[in-house]
């Protein structure tokens, strides 16, 4: 990897690119799936008294997440 030119201003230096553009989305999705799994495990297997969640009413969050994912992807394509 080439060293940056010390005489070049900071604003004009090339910025390192994200090697995997979808990595953040993948990590967040993975954490959400793990959190839901831990919730069910703690509730059903360990018998912890967790608050009841009406999972059927949470489906709009899936639509919101998909919309945010699309917007982030469109923003990244426009920067490239």
N, C-alpha and C positions, 0 to 999 in steps of 0.2 A: 504494500500500500504506500503510495507516495506521501511524503511529508508536505503539509501545507506551507506555502510561501509566507515567511514572517513579514514581508513587506506588503502583502495583500491585506486590505481592510477586512475586518471580521464579517461584515455584511456581504461581501462579494465571494467569500470562501464557499466552495461547494459543500453542501450539507450531506451527511451520510444518509443513504436511503434505507428505509425499512426493508429488510430482506424478505419478509413475508407480510404483505399488506393486510391479510385477514387474520393475523395472529391474535390481535387484541380481541376481536369478536369471538374467535375460537376459545380463547381463555375464559372470557366472560360467560359464554354459553356453557362451557365445561363446569365452571363454578356454580352456575345456577342449577344444572342437573345434579351435581354433587349435593348441593344444599337441599334440594327436594328429596333426594334419596336419604340423606341423614335425617330429615324431618320424618319421613315414613318409617325409617328404621327405629328411631327413638320412640315414636308413637306406638307402633305395632309390636315391635320385638322387645324393647326395653320397658314398655308400659309407662313411659313418662306421661304425665298429664299435660300435654301441650294444648294450646288454644285450638279450637276447631276452625279449620279454614274451609270455606266453600270453594273448592278447586274449580268447580264449574263456572264460577263467576270471574275467575282470573283469566279466561281465554282472551279478553281484549289486550292483556299485556303481551301476548304472543304477537298480535297484530302490530302493536306499538314497537316491539323489538324488531320485527321484520322491517317496518318502515324506517326506523333509525339505521338499521344495517344498510338498507338501500341508499339512504341519504349519505351515509359515511362513504360508501363505495363510490357514489357519484362524485363526491367531493374529492376523493383521492384521484379519480381518473382525470378530473379537471386540473389538478395540480401537476400531473405528470406531463 
